[in-house]
Structures are given as C-alpha cells and as structure tokens.
Amino acid sequence: MTDRKKLFEEIAALSTEQRNKNSMNIDLASTAEILRIINNEDKTVPFAVEKELPYIEQAVEIIVNAIKNGGRLLYFGAGTSGRLGVVDASECPPTYGTPYGLIEGYIAGGKEAMFRAQEGAEDFEENGANDVLKAKVNNKDVVCGIAASRRTPYVIGAVKKAKELGAKTLYVTCTPRSTFNIEGVDVAICVDVGPEVIMGSTRMKSGTAQKLVLNMLTTASMIRLGKVYENMMIDLQMTNKKLEERSKRIVMTITGVSYEQAEEYLKKAKGHVKTALVMILANVDYNEAKLRLLKADGFVRKAINNRDI
C-alpha cells in the first residue's frame, strides 16, 4: 500500500470525517433550517465534554503542580486547534496576571498561520519537535497537544519530543478514546463529538469542544493557584481602561468601599487588586498585605486571616 493510500484510509476512518445523518440535506435547507441543524448539533458538545471530566481533572492537577514548581503550560496545535491554543494562552496574562511565557501557544507554520492557513506545515513531525526545542521545553513543563483528528504529525512530533525531554504531556482530541494510539501521553482528553455538520469541518463541533476544554484547563488551574476570590478574577492586570474599571468594581463588590476609595486603595496597592483587597479587609498597610499574600501563596482568603497555605 502506498503512503498516500494509507493516509487516505487513515483519514477516512476518523469519526470527524464521517457524514452526519442529521445534515444530509442541508444544501436544500432554508437559512432558518440550516441554523437549526447547526445549533442542534452544537448542543451535543457539552455532553461529550462532560464524559471527559475525570481526565480533564487529571490534566488540571498536572498543570497546577507544574506551575507551582516552576514549570510552564505549552500548547501545540495546527489550524483551528493551534489557533485555539494561542488564543487561550494569550488571554491568561490580562485575565489572571500570569507572566508572559508561563502559558504559551505554538501553531504549525508559526505566527503567520494565525491569520493565513499554512497547511503543509502540519504534515511533518519534525516541525513539532523543532518547535518544542525552540521553546526550550524541560522536565518541569507540561506540553499539551491539540488535534481534533488525533493524527496531526506536527502535534504528535511535539508531544513525542516533549516526552523525550521529560515534560508531562497532555493531548486534546475529538475522536473516541478507543482509537487513541499516541504513545507516552500522560493524560488524553478524548471528546468524541461525532461527525461534523459539514463533513471534516473540524472548526465546528470539534473546535467548540476544544475551546471548552482549554477554558476548563486554564480557568480551573488559575482558581487552584489562588487567582480567583469567590467567582471574581482578582489577579487581572490593569492594562487598559476597561480593566481599570473592572478592578475598581471588583474591589468595591468584595469590600463595600466607594468608587473613590477603591481607586485610592488601588493606587496604594500599585494597581494590584489582591493587595488592595487584603489592605482593606485585613486593615493593614501595603507592606503587610504583600507579606501576608506571600505567606498565603497568593490566596486572598488565607491572607486576610493571616494563615499559611
């Protein structure tokens, strides 16, 4: 069998490449009917994600442990999967105050692939392996491969190389667990979304599933790392006017102070919401608030009560 025929049969067998019986006549449908078909299929995605919650939990524990011990979370993907990883990573610094580089996304074909498809870049394992080397992955890091079809060579190459370097490895795919065959992966998250509305268009249900999983991975990890108080982000960076006003509102909501007082405390806290909260709720100055947060490993509730983690 030729390599091309083997690849053809491999792709043809993927669940994401099957025809969806519910959309067989979508080309004859009205706009309203098209939208209803897409919406009905989209409704199935969260239930598919739900089945993978135990594996997502395992992945979060690995990520939290890595970050606590000086490691990073690095996503590697191609096409839609790669773009989703880059987006998730890029949103963590402004939302949770993570330092740039702690969570990063890599996409086959490099930065240009975010805006214009670089289709051939995903076809070689060595491209993924080389990006892992460029990222200087080490045994403290977590590398998460993202590939709807499971088989993307770029992603497989990245995960293999990361494993060789001693990193923990995760894999997010949208094919059944029974078909997962990537060796050396510590945790596989297999969200089986079934056939797409348009055969093979994995930017649809598969993309939605991957976005939901990545949301969970980073959000749950940030909560476990003390970056949320009740259900509010308290480690956000005041990098634009919207975030400045959101910071004031968070301080006001948690402490009950006025708008003017929130603004003043944030100035005293050098723009750090966590520090402002501890200053107000524990009635301490800036230096004491910073010390308490350090002792409490960044958890505001514990810092207020002056308790170590």
C-alpha positions in Angstrom: 0.0 0.0 0.0 1.4 3.4 -0.9 1.8 6.1 1.7 -0.9 8.2 0.1 -3.4 5.3 0.1 -2.5 4.6 3.7 -3.1 8.2 4.7 -6.4 8.3 2.7 -7.7 5.2 4.6 -6.5 6.6 7.9 -8.4 9.9 7.4 -11.4 8.1 6.0 -11.7 6.1 9.2 -11.8 9.2 11.5 -15.0 9.9 13.3 -14.7 13.6 12.4 -14.5 12.6 8.7 -17.8 10.7 8.7 -21.1 12.1 7.2 -23.6 13.3 9.7 -27.0 11.8 9.0 -28.7 14.8 10.5 -27.3 17.2 7.9 -27.5 15.1 4.8 -29.9 17.5 3.1 -28.5 20.8 4.5 -27.8 22.0 1.0 -31.6 22.1 0.3 -32.5 23.7 3.6 -33.6 27.3 4.2 -31.4 29.6 6.2 -33.5 29.0 9.3 -33.3 25.2 8.9 -29.5 25.4 8.3 -29.1 27.3 11.6 -31.4 24.9 13.5 -29.3 21.9 12.3 -26.1 23.5 13.3 -27.5 24.6 16.7 -28.9 21.2 17.4 -25.5 19.6 16.7 -23.7 22.2 18.8 -26.0 21.3 21.8 -24.4 17.8 21.9 -20.9 19.2 22.5 -21.0 20.0 26.3 -22.4 16.5 27.0 -19.4 15.0 25.1 -17.1 17.2 27.2 -18.8 16.1 30.4 -17.8 12.5 29.8 -14.2 13.5 29.8 -14.3 15.5 33.1 -12.3 12.9 35.0 -9.4 13.2 32.5 -9.7 17.0 32.5 -9.4 16.9 36.3 -6.2 14.8 36.0 -4.8 17.3 33.5 -5.5 20.3 35.8 -3.7 18.6 38.7 -0.7 18.1 36.4 -0.8 21.7 35.3 -1.1 23.2 38.8 1.7 21.0 40.1 3.9 22.0 37.2 3.3 25.8 37.7 3.8 25.6 41.4 7.2 24.0 40.7 8.5 26.5 38.2 7.1 24.8 35.0 5.0 26.1 32.1 2.0 25.0 30.1 2.7 25.0 26.4 0.1 24.2 23.7 1.0 22.8 20.3 -1.6 22.5 17.5 -2.2 23.1 13.8 -5.0 25.0 12.1 -8.1 25.7 14.2 -6.6 23.6 17.1 -3.4 25.6 17.1 -5.3 29.0 16.9 -7.4 28.0 19.9 -4.3 27.2 21.9 -2.7 30.5 21.1 -5.9 32.4 22.0 -6.2 30.6 25.3 -2.6 31.2 26.2 -2.8 34.9 25.2 -5.8 35.6 27.4 -4.2 34.4 30.6 -1.9 37.4 31.4 -4.6 40.1 31.2 -7.2 37.9 32.9 -5.2 36.3 35.6 -1.9 38.3 35.8 0.2 35.4 34.7 3.7 36.3 33.5 4.1 36.2 29.7 5.7 32.9 28.8 4.1 30.9 31.6 1.3 29.7 29.3 2.1 29.8 25.6 0.6 28.5 22.3 2.5 27.2 19.3 0.9 26.7 15.9 2.3 24.8 12.9 3.6 27.3 10.5 4.4 30.0 13.1 2.7 33.3 13.7 1.6 33.7 10.1 -0.6 30.6 10.5 -2.8 32.5 12.9 -4.1 34.6 10.0 -3.5 32.6 6.9 -3.6 28.8 6.7 -0.1 27.2 6.3 -1.5 23.8 5.6 1.7 21.9 4.7 3.4 22.9 8.0 1.4 20.3 9.9 2.5 17.4 7.8 5.9 16.7 9.4 6.6 15.5 13.0 10.0 17.2 12.9 8.3 20.6 12.7 6.6 20.0 16.0 9.7 18.5 17.5 11.8 21.6 16.4 9.2 24.0 17.9 9.5 22.1 21.2 13.3 22.5 21.1 12.9 26.2 20.3 10.6 26.6 23.3 13.4 25.1 25.5 10.9 22.6 27.0 12.3 20.8 30.1 11.2 18.3 32.7 9.3 21.0 34.7 6.9 21.8 31.8 3.6 20.5 30.6 3.1 20.1 26.8 -0.5 19.8 25.6 -1.1 18.7 22.1 -4.3 19.7 20.4 -5.5 17.9 17.3 -9.2 17.2 16.5 -8.3 14.3 14.3 -5.7 12.9 16.8 -3.3 12.1 13.9 -1.7 15.5 13.1 2.0 14.9 12.6 3.1 18.3 13.9 1.3 17.7 17.2 2.5 14.1 17.5 6.1 15.2 16.9 5.8 17.9 19.5 4.4 15.6 22.2 7.0 12.9 21.4 9.9 15.3 21.7 8.4 16.8 24.9 8.2 13.3 26.4 11.8 12.6 25.5 12.8 15.8 27.3 11.0 14.7 30.5 8.0 17.0 30.3 4.5 15.9 31.3 2.2 15.5 28.2 -1.5 16.0 27.6 -3.5 15.5 24.4 -6.8 17.0 23.5 -8.6 15.3 20.6 -12.1 14.8 19.3 -12.0 11.2 18.4 -13.1 8.2 20.5 -10.8 7.1 23.4 -10.9 3.5 21.9 -8.9 4.8 18.9 -6.3 6.9 20.8 -2.9 5.5 20.0 -0.3 8.2 20.7 2.3 6.6 23.0 3.7 8.2 26.1 0.8 10.7 26.7 0.2 11.2 30.4 -3.4 12.2 30.0 -5.5 12.0 26.9 -8.8 14.0 26.7 -10.9 12.5 24.0 -14.1 14.4 23.4 -16.0 12.3 20.9 -18.2 14.9 19.2 -19.1 12.6 16.3 -19.4 13.6 12.7 -19.4 17.4 11.9 -22.4 19.1 10.3 -20.2 19.6 7.2 -18.0 16.5 6.8 -14.5 17.1 8.1 -15.1 20.7 9.1 -13.5 20.4 12.5 -13.6 24.1 13.2 -17.2 23.5 14.1 -18.2 21.0 16.9 -14.6 19.9 17.3 -13.4 23.5 17.7 -16.1 24.2 20.2 -15.2 21.2 22.2 -11.5 22.1 22.2 -12.3 25.6 23.3 -14.5 24.3 26.2 -11.7 22.0 27.3 -9.0 24.7 27.2 -11.2 27.1 29.1 -11.5 24.4 31.8 -7.8 23.6 31.9 -6.6 27.2 32.4 -9.6 28.5 34.5 -9.6 25.6 36.9 -5.8 25.8 37.2 -5.9 29.6 37.9 -8.6 29.0 40.6 -6.4 26.4 42.2 -3.5 28.8 42.1 -5.4 31.5 44.1 -6.2 33.8 41.3 -9.9 33.9 42.0 -11.8 35.2 45.0 -15.3 33.8 45.2 -16.1 33.9 41.5 -14.1 37.1 40.6 -10.8 37.4 38.9 -8.5 39.2 41.3 -5.2 38.9 39.6 -6.1 40.8 36.5 -3.7 43.4 35.1 -4.9 47.0 34.7 -3.6 47.3 31.2 -6.5 49.2 29.7 -9.4 51.4 30.8 -11.9 48.6 30.8 -9.7 46.5 33.1 -9.0 49.5 35.3 -12.7 50.0 35.9 -13.3 46.3 36.3 -10.6 46.3 39.0 -12.4 49.1 40.9 -15.7 47.3 40.6 -14.2 44.0 42.0 -12.7 45.9 45.0 -16.0 47.6 45.6 -18.0 44.4 45.3 -15.9 42.4 47.7 -15.2 45.1 50.3 -18.1 47.5 50.1 -15.9 50.6 49.7 -16.9 53.5 47.4 -15.7 54.1 43.9 -13.3 56.8 45.2 -12.0 54.6 48.0 -11.4 51.7 45.6 -9.5 54.0 43.3 -7.3 55.2 46.2 -6.6 51.8 47.5 -5.6 50.5 44.1 -3.2 53.4 43.8 -1.7 52.5 47.2 -1.5 48.8 46.1 0.3 49.8 42.9 -2.6 48.6 40.8 -2.6 45.1 42.3 -6.2 44.0 43.2 -5.2 41.3 45.5 -3.1 43.6 47.6 -5.8 46.2 47.7 -8.3 43.6 49.0 -6.0 42.4 51.8 -5.2 46.0 52.8 -8.9 46.8 53.1 -10.3 43.5 54.6 -7.4 42.9 57.0 -6.9 46.7 57.7 -3.2 46.5 57.1 -0.7 48.6 55.1 0.8 47.8 51.7 3.9 46.0 53.0 1.9 43.9 55.4 -0.6 42.9 52.7 2.2 41.9 50.4 3.8 39.8 53.1 0.5 38.1 54.0 -0.1 37.2 50.4 3.4 35.8 50.1 2.9 33.6 53.2 -0.6 32.5 51.9 0.8 31.6 48.5 -1.4 34.2 46.8 -4.7 33.1 48.3 -6.6 36.2 49.5 -8.9 34.4 51.9 -5.9 33.0 53.8 -4.0 36.3 53.6 -6.9 38.1 55.2 -6.9 35.5 58.1 -3.1 35.6 58.1 -2.8 31.8 57.6 -0.2 29.9 55.7 -1.4 27.6 52.9 
